[in-house]
Structures are given as C-alpha cells and as structure tokens.
Amino acid sequence: SGDDTWLPDTVSRSFQVRAIDKPSYNRLVTPNGDGVNDKLIIDNVNAYPDNELQVFDETGKMIYHKRGYDNSWDVRLSGKIIAKGTYYFILRSAGAVRIKGSFTVIH
C-alpha cells in the first residue's frame, strides 16, 4: 500500500495457463547427427515433475530407464545407436502414467 518512504506498487502482471490436452512427441527418430529428430523429444516434458521414462523393445524388454527425463536421450545405449525398429515408452509422473506411445528408429 505504500507509506512516506515507499510508493505503492502499481505494476500488474497477467499470464495465461494452458492445459496440455494431448501430449506430443516425435514418432520418428533418425539419429544421424543432423540436429533433426536425433533424440526422443517429449513436448513440455518439464510439465511432468519427477517424471520417469521407460523404453521397451518390440519383445517388451525394458532397454532404457531414466528418472527426471529431460529430452536428452539420443537413442544410444553404451555408446551405440539402438537397432532400427519400433520402440514403446511410458512416461510416469506423480505416480501416474502420463504418456504411452511408440516411436520408430531409422538409420
């Protein structure tokens, strides 16, 4: 409210909150180093605090797991690009499944 020393605050701010209806991610990963689709990117992944990503191959074997996924996985395991094919993933946050999906890797 202000006083003799400080003037009242007259600044106002507005912002918009947007709900994420349908999570999106790249369904094709081409790890060729050109900077396009080189990584598995989940849009707005930071909207899912304390997330956990699990990736499975076509047989259902978990091949990748990361808590706090940050779109940094370049589809490499032990320094080698995973085999071409279709992979499935689950992103959990706050104990619930937030996204289930699949992506295809081509070389």
GUDRENDREN-479900 format. One record per residue: residue number from 1; x, y, z of N, C-alpha, C, O in turn. Coordinates in steps of 0.2 Angstrom, whole numbers. Each point is the difference from the previous one (the first is absolute). Example, Ala and Ser with C-alpha at 12.3 -4.5 7.8 and 13.67 -1.06 7.14 Angstrom:
2
atom num:1, n.c1:66, n.c2:-28, n.c3:39, ca.c1:-4, ca.c2:6, ca.c3:0, c.c1:4, c.c2:6, c.c3:0, o.c1:5, o.c2:-1, o.c3:3
atom num:2, n.c1:-7, n.c2:6, n.c3:-7, ca.c1:4, ca.c2:6, ca.c3:1, c.c1:-4, c.c2:5, c.c3:3, o.c1:3, o.c2:6, o.c3:1
END
This chain:
107
atom num:1, n.c1:4, n.c2:-6, n.c3:0, ca.c1:-4, ca.c2:6, ca.c3:0, c.c1:4, c.c2:6, c.c3:0, o.c1:-2, o.c2:6, o.c3:-2
atom num:2, n.c1:9, n.c2:-6, n.c3:4, ca.c1:4, ca.c2:6, ca.c3:0, c.c1:0, c.c2:4, c.c3:6, o.c1:-5, o.c2:-1, o.c3:4
atom num:3, n.c1:10, n.c2:5, n.c3:-3, ca.c1:0, ca.c2:5, ca.c3:6, c.c1:4, c.c2:6, c.c3:-2, o.c1:1, o.c2:1, o.c3:-6
atom num:4, n.c1:2, n.c2:3, n.c3:11, ca.c1:4, ca.c2:5, ca.c3:-2, c.c1:6, c.c2:-1, c.c3:-3, o.c1:3, o.c2:4, o.c3:-4
atom num:5, n.c1:0, n.c2:-11, n.c3:5, ca.c1:6, ca.c2:-2, ca.c3:-3, c.c1:-1, c.c2:-3, c.c3:-6, o.c1:4, o.c2:0, o.c3:-5
atom num:6, n.c1:-9, n.c2:-4, n.c3:4, ca.c1:-1, ca.c2:-5, ca.c3:-6, c.c1:-6, c.c2:2, c.c3:-3, o.c1:-6, o.c2:1, o.c3:3
atom num:7, n.c1:6, n.c2:-1, n.c3:-9, ca.c1:-6, ca.c2:2, ca.c3:-4, c.c1:-4, c.c2:-7, c.c3:-1, o.c1:3, o.c2:-5, o.c3:0
atom num:8, n.c1:-10, n.c2:6, n.c3:-1, ca.c1:-3, ca.c2:-7, ca.c3:-1, c.c1:2, c.c2:-3, c.c3:-7, o.c1:2, o.c2:3, o.c3:-4
atom num:9, n.c1:-3, n.c2:-9, n.c3:4, ca.c1:2, ca.c2:-4, ca.c3:-6, c.c1:-6, c.c2:1, c.c3:-5, o.c1:-6, o.c2:-2, o.c3:1
atom num:10, n.c1:8, n.c2:4, n.c3:-7, ca.c1:-5, ca.c2:1, ca.c3:-5, c.c1:1, c.c2:-5, c.c3:-6, o.c1:-3, o.c2:1, o.c3:-5
atom num:11, n.c1:7, n.c2:-6, n.c3:6, ca.c1:2, ca.c2:-4, ca.c3:-6, c.c1:-5, c.c2:-6, c.c3:1, o.c1:-2, o.c2:-3, o.c3:5
atom num:12, n.c1:-1, n.c2:1, n.c3:-11, ca.c1:-4, ca.c2:-6, ca.c3:0, c.c1:3, c.c2:-5, c.c3:-6, o.c1:3, o.c2:2, o.c3:-5
atom num:13, n.c1:-5, n.c2:-8, n.c3:6, ca.c1:3, ca.c2:-5, ca.c3:-4, c.c1:-6, c.c2:-5, c.c3:-2, o.c1:-5, o.c2:-1, o.c3:4
atom num:14, n.c1:5, n.c2:-1, n.c3:-10, ca.c1:-5, ca.c2:-5, ca.c3:-2, c.c1:3, c.c2:-6, c.c3:-3, o.c1:6, o.c2:1, o.c3:-3
atom num:15, n.c1:-9, n.c2:-6, n.c3:3, ca.c1:3, ca.c2:-6, ca.c3:-3, c.c1:-6, c.c2:-5, c.c3:-2, o.c1:-5, o.c2:0, o.c3:3
atom num:16, n.c1:7, n.c2:-5, n.c3:-7, ca.c1:-5, ca.c2:-4, ca.c3:-3, c.c1:3, c.c2:-7, c.c3:2, o.c1:5, o.c2:-2, o.c3:-1
atom num:17, n.c1:-10, n.c2:-2, n.c3:4, ca.c1:2, ca.c2:-7, ca.c3:1, c.c1:-4, c.c2:-5, c.c3:-5, o.c1:-6, o.c2:1, o.c3:-1
atom num:18, n.c1:10, n.c2:-5, n.c3:-2, ca.c1:-2, ca.c2:-4, ca.c3:-5, c.c1:0, c.c2:-8, c.c3:2, o.c1:6, o.c2:-2, o.c3:2
atom num:19, n.c1:-11, n.c2:-1, n.c3:-2, ca.c1:0, ca.c2:-7, ca.c3:1, c.c1:3, c.c2:-4, c.c3:-6, o.c1:-2, o.c2:2, o.c3:-6
atom num:20, n.c1:5, n.c2:-7, n.c3:7, ca.c1:3, ca.c2:-5, ca.c3:-5, c.c1:-5, c.c2:-5, c.c3:-1, o.c1:-1, o.c2:-5, o.c3:4
atom num:21, n.c1:-3, n.c2:5, n.c3:-10, ca.c1:-5, ca.c2:-4, ca.c3:-1, c.c1:3, c.c2:-7, c.c3:-3, o.c1:-1, o.c2:-5, o.c3:4
atom num:22, n.c1:5, n.c2:5, n.c3:-9, ca.c1:2, ca.c2:-6, ca.c3:-3, c.c1:8, c.c2:1, c.c3:0, o.c1:3, o.c2:4, o.c3:-4
atom num:23, n.c1:0, n.c2:-8, n.c3:8, ca.c1:8, ca.c2:0, ca.c3:0, c.c1:2, c.c2:-2, c.c3:-7, o.c1:-2, o.c2:-4, o.c3:-3
atom num:24, n.c1:7, n.c2:8, n.c3:1, ca.c1:3, ca.c2:-2, ca.c3:-7, c.c1:8, c.c2:-1, c.c3:1, o.c1:3, o.c2:2, o.c3:5
atom num:25, n.c1:-1, n.c2:-6, n.c3:-10, ca.c1:7, ca.c2:-2, ca.c3:0, c.c1:2, c.c2:-2, c.c3:-7, o.c1:-5, o.c2:-1, o.c3:-4
atom num:26, n.c1:11, n.c2:1, n.c3:3, ca.c1:2, ca.c2:-2, ca.c3:-7, c.c1:-1, c.c2:-8, c.c3:-1, o.c1:3, o.c2:-4, o.c3:4
atom num:27, n.c1:-6, n.c2:2, n.c3:-9, ca.c1:-1, ca.c2:-7, ca.c3:-1, c.c1:5, c.c2:-3, c.c3:-4, o.c1:0, o.c2:-6, o.c3:-2
atom num:28, n.c1:4, n.c2:10, n.c3:-1, ca.c1:6, ca.c2:-3, ca.c3:-4, c.c1:6, c.c2:3, c.c3:3, o.c1:1, o.c2:6, o.c3:1
atom num:29, n.c1:4, n.c2:-10, n.c3:0, ca.c1:7, ca.c2:2, ca.c3:2, c.c1:5, c.c2:-2, c.c3:-5, o.c1:0, o.c2:-6, o.c3:-1
atom num:30, n.c1:4, n.c2:11, n.c3:-1, ca.c1:5, ca.c2:-2, ca.c3:-5, c.c1:6, c.c2:3, c.c3:2, o.c1:2, o.c2:5, o.c3:-1
atom num:31, n.c1:2, n.c2:-9, n.c3:5, ca.c1:6, ca.c2:2, ca.c3:4, c.c1:6, c.c2:0, c.c3:-5, o.c1:5, o.c2:-3, o.c3:1
atom num:32, n.c1:-5, n.c2:8, n.c3:-6, ca.c1:5, ca.c2:1, ca.c3:-5, c.c1:4, c.c2:6, c.c3:2, o.c1:5, o.c2:2, o.c3:-4
atom num:33, n.c1:-6, n.c2:2, n.c3:9, ca.c1:4, ca.c2:5, ca.c3:2, c.c1:-1, c.c2:7, c.c3:-4, o.c1:3, o.c2:5, o.c3:1
atom num:34, n.c1:-9, n.c2:-5, n.c3:-4, ca.c1:-2, ca.c2:6, ca.c3:-4, c.c1:-4, c.c2:5, c.c3:4, o.c1:-1, o.c2:6, o.c3:-2
atom num:35, n.c1:0, n.c2:-8, n.c3:9, ca.c1:-4, ca.c2:5, ca.c3:4, c.c1:-7, c.c2:0, c.c3:-1, o.c1:-4, o.c2:3, o.c3:4
atom num:36, n.c1:1, n.c2:-7, n.c3:-8, ca.c1:-7, ca.c2:-1, ca.c3:-1, c.c1:-2, c.c2:-7, c.c3:2, o.c1:3, o.c2:-5, o.c3:-3
atom num:37, n.c1:-7, n.c2:4, n.c3:8, ca.c1:-3, ca.c2:-6, ca.c3:2, c.c1:6, c.c2:-5, c.c3:2, o.c1:-1, o.c2:-6, o.c3:0
atom num:38, n.c1:6, n.c2:9, n.c3:3, ca.c1:6, ca.c2:-5, ca.c3:2, c.c1:-2, c.c2:-3, c.c3:7, o.c1:4, o.c2:-4, o.c3:2
atom num:39, n.c1:-9, n.c2:7, n.c3:2, ca.c1:-1, ca.c2:-2, ca.c3:7, c.c1:-7, c.c2:-1, c.c3:0, o.c1:-4, o.c2:2, o.c3:-4
atom num:40, n.c1:2, n.c2:-6, n.c3:10, ca.c1:-7, ca.c2:-1, ca.c3:1, c.c1:-2, c.c2:7, c.c3:4, o.c1:2, o.c2:1, o.c3:6
atom num:41, n.c1:-7, n.c2:3, n.c3:-9, ca.c1:-2, ca.c2:6, ca.c3:3, c.c1:-7, c.c2:0, c.c3:2, o.c1:-4, o.c2:-2, o.c3:-4
atom num:42, n.c1:2, n.c2:3, n.c3:10, ca.c1:-6, ca.c2:0, ca.c3:3, c.c1:-2, c.c2:7, c.c3:1, o.c1:3, o.c2:3, o.c3:5
atom num:43, n.c1:-7, n.c2:0, n.c3:-9, ca.c1:-2, ca.c2:7, ca.c3:1, c.c1:-2, c.c2:2, c.c3:7, o.c1:-4, o.c2:-4, o.c3:3
atom num:44, n.c1:6, n.c2:9, n.c3:0, ca.c1:-2, ca.c2:2, ca.c3:7, c.c1:1, c.c2:-5, c.c3:5, o.c1:-3, o.c2:0, o.c3:5
atom num:45, n.c1:9, n.c2:-4, n.c3:-6, ca.c1:1, ca.c2:-5, ca.c3:5, c.c1:1, c.c2:3, c.c3:7, o.c1:-1, o.c2:-3, o.c3:5
atom num:46, n.c1:3, n.c2:10, n.c3:-5, ca.c1:1, ca.c2:3, ca.c3:7, c.c1:-6, c.c2:1, c.c3:3, o.c1:0, o.c2:2, o.c3:6
atom num:47, n.c1:-6, n.c2:-3, n.c3:-9, ca.c1:-7, ca.c2:1, ca.c3:3, c.c1:-1, c.c2:-7, c.c3:4, o.c1:-5, o.c2:0, o.c3:4
atom num:48, n.c1:9, n.c2:-5, n.c3:-4, ca.c1:-1, ca.c2:-6, ca.c3:4, c.c1:6, c.c2:0, c.c3:5, o.c1:5, o.c2:-4, o.c3:-1
atom num:49, n.c1:-6, n.c2:7, n.c3:7, ca.c1:5, ca.c2:0, ca.c3:5, c.c1:2, c.c2:-7, c.c3:2, o.c1:-5, o.c2:-5, o.c3:1
atom num:50, n.c1:11, n.c2:3, n.c3:1, ca.c1:2, ca.c2:-6, ca.c3:3, c.c1:-2, c.c2:-6, c.c3:-5, o.c1:-3, o.c2:-5, o.c3:3
atom num:51, n.c1:4, n.c2:6, n.c3:-9, ca.c1:-2, ca.c2:-5, ca.c3:-5, c.c1:4, c.c2:-6, c.c3:0, o.c1:6, o.c2:1, o.c3:2
atom num:52, n.c1:-8, n.c2:-6, n.c3:-5, ca.c1:4, ca.c2:-6, ca.c3:-1, c.c1:-2, c.c2:-3, c.c3:-7, o.c1:-5, o.c2:-1, o.c3:-2
atom num:53, n.c1:11, n.c2:0, n.c3:-2, ca.c1:-1, ca.c2:-2, ca.c3:-7, c.c1:2, c.c2:-8, c.c3:0, o.c1:6, o.c2:-1, o.c3:2
atom num:54, n.c1:-10, n.c2:-3, n.c3:-5, ca.c1:2, ca.c2:-7, ca.c3:-2, c.c1:-1, c.c2:-1, c.c3:-7, o.c1:-5, o.c2:2, o.c3:-3
atom num:55, n.c1:10, n.c2:-5, n.c3:0, ca.c1:0, ca.c2:-2, ca.c3:-7, c.c1:0, c.c2:-7, c.c3:-1, o.c1:5, o.c2:-3, o.c3:3
atom num:56, n.c1:-9, n.c2:0, n.c3:-7, ca.c1:0, ca.c2:-8, ca.c3:-1, c.c1:1, c.c2:-1, c.c3:-8, o.c1:-2, o.c2:4, o.c3:-4
atom num:57, n.c1:5, n.c2:-10, n.c3:3, ca.c1:1, ca.c2:-2, ca.c3:-7, c.c1:-6, c.c2:-4, c.c3:-2, o.c1:-5, o.c2:0, o.c3:4
atom num:58, n.c1:4, n.c2:-3, n.c3:-10, ca.c1:-6, ca.c2:-3, ca.c3:-3, c.c1:-1, c.c2:-6, c.c3:4, o.c1:-6, o.c2:-3, o.c3:0
atom num:59, n.c1:11, n.c2:0, n.c3:4, ca.c1:-2, ca.c2:-6, ca.c3:4, c.c1:-2, c.c2:2, c.c3:7, o.c1:-2, o.c2:-5, o.c3:4
atom num:60, n.c1:2, n.c2:11, n.c3:-2, ca.c1:-3, ca.c2:2, ca.c3:6, c.c1:6, c.c2:1, c.c3:5, o.c1:-1, o.c2:1, o.c3:6
atom num:61, n.c1:7, n.c2:-2, n.c3:-8, ca.c1:6, ca.c2:1, ca.c3:5, c.c1:2, c.c2:7, c.c3:0, o.c1:0, o.c2:4, o.c3:-4
atom num:62, n.c1:0, n.c2:-2, n.c3:11, ca.c1:2, ca.c2:7, ca.c3:1, c.c1:7, c.c2:1, c.c3:-2, o.c1:5, o.c2:-3, o.c3:3
atom num:63, n.c1:-4, n.c2:8, n.c3:-7, ca.c1:7, ca.c2:1, ca.c3:-3, c.c1:3, c.c2:7, c.c3:3, o.c1:6, o.c2:1, o.c3:0
atom num:64, n.c1:-10, n.c2:3, n.c3:3, ca.c1:2, ca.c2:7, ca.c3:2, c.c1:-5, c.c2:2, c.c3:6, o.c1:-6, o.c2:-1, o.c3:-1
atom num:65, n.c1:9, n.c2:4, n.c3:6, ca.c1:-3, ca.c2:3, ca.c3:5, c.c1:3, c.c2:6, c.c3:3, o.c1:6, o.c2:0, o.c3:1
atom num:66, n.c1:-10, n.c2:5, n.c3:0, ca.c1:3, ca.c2:6, ca.c3:3, c.c1:-5, c.c2:4, c.c3:4, o.c1:-6, o.c2:1, o.c3:-2
atom num:67, n.c1:8, n.c2:0, n.c3:8, ca.c1:-4, ca.c2:5, ca.c3:4, c.c1:2, c.c2:7, c.c3:-1, o.c1:6, o.c2:2, o.c3:-1
atom num:68, n.c1:-11, n.c2:2, n.c3:0, ca.c1:1, ca.c2:7, ca.c3:-1, c.c1:2, c.c2:1, c.c3:-8, o.c1:5, o.c2:3, o.c3:-1
atom num:69, n.c1:-9, n.c2:-6, n.c3:-3, ca.c1:2, ca.c2:0, ca.c3:-7, c.c1:0, c.c2:7, c.c3:-3, o.c1:-5, o.c2:4, o.c3:2
atom num:70, n.c1:10, n.c2:-2, n.c3:-6, ca.c1:0, ca.c2:7, ca.c3:-2, c.c1:1, c.c2:1, c.c3:-7, o.c1:3, o.c2:5, o.c3:-2
atom num:71, n.c1:-5, n.c2:-10, n.c3:-2, ca.c1:1, ca.c2:0, ca.c3:-8, c.c1:7, c.c2:0, c.c3:-2, o.c1:2, o.c2:2, o.c3:-5
atom num:72, n.c1:2, n.c2:-5, n.c3:9, ca.c1:7, ca.c2:-1, ca.c3:-2, c.c1:2, c.c2:-6, c.c3:-3, o.c1:6, o.c2:-1, o.c3:-2
atom num:73, n.c1:-10, n.c2:-4, n.c3:2, ca.c1:2, ca.c2:-7, ca.c3:-2, c.c1:0, c.c2:0, c.c3:-8, o.c1:-4, o.c2:1, o.c3:-3
atom num:74, n.c1:10, n.c2:-3, n.c3:1, ca.c1:2, ca.c2:0, ca.c3:-7, c.c1:-1, c.c2:-7, c.c3:-3, o.c1:4, o.c2:-2, o.c3:-5
atom num:75, n.c1:-8, n.c2:-2, n.c3:8, ca.c1:-1, ca.c2:-7, ca.c3:-2, c.c1:6, c.c2:-4, c.c3:0, o.c1:1, o.c2:-5, o.c3:-5
atom num:76, n.c1:4, n.c2:6, n.c3:9, ca.c1:6, ca.c2:-4, ca.c3:1, c.c1:0, c.c2:-3, c.c3:6, o.c1:-2, o.c2:2, o.c3:5
atom num:77, n.c1:5, n.c2:-8, n.c3:-5, ca.c1:1, ca.c2:-4, ca.c3:6, c.c1:7, c.c2:-3, c.c3:0, o.c1:2, o.c2:-2, o.c3:-5
atom num:78, n.c1:2, n.c2:4, n.c3:10, ca.c1:7, ca.c2:-2, ca.c3:0, c.c1:4, c.c2:3, c.c3:-6, o.c1:4, o.c2:-3, o.c3:-2
atom num:79, n.c1:-6, n.c2:9, n.c3:0, ca.c1:3, ca.c2:3, ca.c3:-5, c.c1:-2, c.c2:-2, c.c3:-7, o.c1:3, o.c2:3, o.c3:-5
atom num:80, n.c1:-7, n.c2:-7, n.c3:4, ca.c1:-3, ca.c2:-3, ca.c3:-7, c.c1:-7, c.c2:2, c.c3:-1, o.c1:-4, o.c2:-1, o.c3:5
atom num:81, n.c1:2, n.c2:3, n.c3:-11, ca.c1:-6, ca.c2:1, ca.c3:-2, c.c1:-4, c.c2:-6, c.c3:1, o.c1:2, o.c2:-5, o.c3:-3
atom num:82, n.c1:-8, n.c2:5, n.c3:6, ca.c1:-4, ca.c2:-6, ca.c3:0, c.c1:-2, c.c2:-2, c.c3:-7, o.c1:0, o.c2:4, o.c3:-5
atom num:83, n.c1:-2, n.c2:-11, n.c3:4, ca.c1:-2, ca.c2:-2, ca.c3:-6, c.c1:-6, c.c2:3, c.c3:-3, o.c1:-4, o.c2:3, o.c3:3
atom num:84, n.c1:3, n.c2:-3, n.c3:-10, ca.c1:-6, ca.c2:3, ca.c3:-3, c.c1:-6, c.c2:-4, c.c3:2, o.c1:1, o.c2:-6, o.c3:1
atom num:85, n.c1:-6, n.c2:9, n.c3:-1, ca.c1:-6, ca.c2:-3, ca.c3:2, c.c1:-5, c.c2:4, c.c3:4, o.c1:1, o.c2:6, o.c3:1
atom num:86, n.c1:-6, n.c2:-9, n.c3:2, ca.c1:-5, ca.c2:4, ca.c3:4, c.c1:1, c.c2:-2, c.c3:7, o.c1:1, o.c2:-5, o.c3:2
atom num:87, n.c1:-2, n.c2:10, n.c3:2, ca.c1:1, ca.c2:0, ca.c3:7, c.c1:-6, c.c2:3, c.c3:4, o.c1:-3, o.c2:5, o.c3:-3
atom num:88, n.c1:2, n.c2:-7, n.c3:9, ca.c1:-6, ca.c2:2, ca.c3:4, c.c1:3, c.c2:4, c.c3:6, o.c1:5, o.c2:-2, o.c3:3
atom num:89, n.c1:-9, n.c2:7, n.c3:-1, ca.c1:2, ca.c2:3, ca.c3:6, c.c1:-6, c.c2:2, c.c3:5, o.c1:-6, o.c2:0, o.c3:-3
atom num:90, n.c1:8, n.c2:1, n.c3:9, ca.c1:-5, ca.c2:2, ca.c3:5, c.c1:3, c.c2:6, c.c3:4, o.c1:6, o.c2:-1, o.c3:2
atom num:91, n.c1:-9, n.c2:6, n.c3:-2, ca.c1:2, ca.c2:6, ca.c3:5, c.c1:-4, c.c2:1, c.c3:6, o.c1:-6, o.c2:1, o.c3:-1
atom num:92, n.c1:8, n.c2:-2, n.c3:6, ca.c1:-4, ca.c2:0, ca.c3:7, c.c1:2, c.c2:7, c.c3:3, o.c1:6, o.c2:2, o.c3:0
atom num:93, n.c1:-10, n.c2:0, n.c3:4, ca.c1:1, ca.c2:6, ca.c3:4, c.c1:-5, c.c2:0, c.c3:6, o.c1:-6, o.c2:-1, o.c3:-1
atom num:94, n.c1:8, n.c2:3, n.c3:7, ca.c1:-4, ca.c2:0, ca.c3:6, c.c1:-4, c.c2:-7, c.c3:0, o.c1:-5, o.c2:0, o.c3:2
atom num:95, n.c1:9, n.c2:-5, n.c3:-3, ca.c1:-3, ca.c2:-7, ca.c3:1, c.c1:-5, c.c2:-2, c.c3:-5, o.c1:-3, o.c2:-5, o.c3:0
atom num:96, n.c1:1, n.c2:9, n.c3:-5, ca.c1:-4, ca.c2:-2, ca.c3:-5, c.c1:3, c.c2:0, c.c3:-7, o.c1:4, o.c2:4, o.c3:-2
atom num:97, n.c1:-7, n.c2:-8, n.c3:-3, ca.c1:2, ca.c2:0, ca.c3:-7, c.c1:-3, c.c2:6, c.c3:-3, o.c1:-6, o.c2:1, o.c3:0
atom num:98, n.c1:11, n.c2:3, n.c3:-3, ca.c1:-2, ca.c2:6, ca.c3:-3, c.c1:0, c.c2:-1, c.c3:-8, o.c1:-4, o.c2:3, o.c3:-3
atom num:99, n.c1:9, n.c2:-6, n.c3:1, ca.c1:0, ca.c2:-1, ca.c3:-8, c.c1:2, c.c2:-8, c.c3:-1, o.c1:5, o.c2:-2, o.c3:3
atom num:100, n.c1:-8, n.c2:-1, n.c3:-8, ca.c1:2, ca.c2:-6, ca.c3:-3, c.c1:1, c.c2:1, c.c3:-7, o.c1:-5, o.c2:3, o.c3:-3
atom num:101, n.c1:10, n.c2:-6, n.c3:0, ca.c1:0, ca.c2:1, ca.c3:-7, c.c1:6, c.c2:-4, c.c3:-3, o.c1:2, o.c2:-5, o.c3:3
atom num:102, n.c1:-1, n.c2:6, n.c3:-9, ca.c1:5, ca.c2:-4, ca.c3:-4, c.c1:3, c.c2:5, c.c3:-5, o.c1:-2, o.c2:5, o.c3:-2
atom num:103, n.c1:8, n.c2:-7, n.c3:0, ca.c1:4, ca.c2:4, ca.c3:-4, c.c1:4, c.c2:-5, c.c3:-4, o.c1:2, o.c2:-6, o.c3:2
atom num:104, n.c1:0, n.c2:8, n.c3:-8, ca.c1:4, ca.c2:-5, ca.c3:-5, c.c1:7, c.c2:3, c.c3:-1, o.c1:1, o.c2:6, o.c3:-1
atom num:105, n.c1:4, n.c2:-10, n.c3:2, ca.c1:7, ca.c2:2, ca.c3:-2, c.c1:2, c.c2:-2, c.c3:-7, o.c1:-1, o.c2:-6, o.c3:-1
atom num:106, n.c1:3, n.c2:10, n.c3:-3, ca.c1:3, ca.c2:-1, ca.c3:-6, c.c1:7, c.c2:2, c.c3:-1, o.c1:2, o.c2:6, o.c3:3
atom num:107, n.c1:2, n.c2:-9, n.c3:-6, ca.c1:7, ca.c2:2, ca.c3:-1, c.c1:1, c.c2:3, c.c3:-7, o.c1:6, o.c2:2, o.c3:-2
END
